[in-house]
Amino acid sequence: MWRRICEHRNITHVVDFTLGSAALATTAAGAFEYEGVAATNEHCEWLDSTLDRRVMNLAGKDKCMAQ
């Protein structure tokens, strides 16, 4: 959903002050620039970990890498 919204609106850069599941950050990976602002150090560490896992999952499903 986020990718479609961003493509439809020609979004090239997002600054996110309401970080939650990191879904938008994952969508941004490789598609456009993304900056997220965490509320605390713990929140930042949790988001880093969540984003790392999601990006690695996406990389493992990349069609180009599977060939």
N, C-alpha and C positions, 0 to 999 in steps of 0.2 A: 504494500500500500504506500509506504513512504517513498519508495523509488518512483512510483507513478506520479505521485503528487509533485515531487521535486522536478521530474522531467517535464511535466505539464506546465509548471510555472517557470521553467528555465532557471532554476535555482543553481547557483554556483558556489555558494558559501553559506553555512549555517552556524550561528552562535546559539547554543542551547543552554539556557539557565534553569531548565526544569528536567534535568537528567533523571531517568528512571530505569528502564530495562535495558538501555543502550541499543534499542532497536534502530533509532535514527542514526546513531553513530555507526552501526554495522552497515546500514544502507549507504552511508556516505563513503565507506571504504572503497577507494579507487574511483568513485563517481564524482565527488565534489569535495570541497574543503569543509571541514567540520571542526568546531571548537566547542567543548563542553566545559561548564564551570561546576565543579563539585562543591558541596556545602562544607564538608569536613575532610580531614586526611583519610579517615576510615572510608568515607563515601568514595573518595578518589581511588583508593586501593581496590575497593569492590568493583568499581566501574572498569578499572584497568584489567582486572582479572576476567570480568564478564566479557569485555570487548575482545581480549586476547583469545578466549575460548571460541567466541563466535567467528572471528576472522579465521582462525585455524580450521574450524569446521567448514567454512565456505571455501577455503583454499583446498581442502581435501575433496570437495565436490566439484572443483573447477574442471570443466570439460577438456580444456587444453592440457592440463596436467595429467589427465587420465589416459591420454593417447600414448 
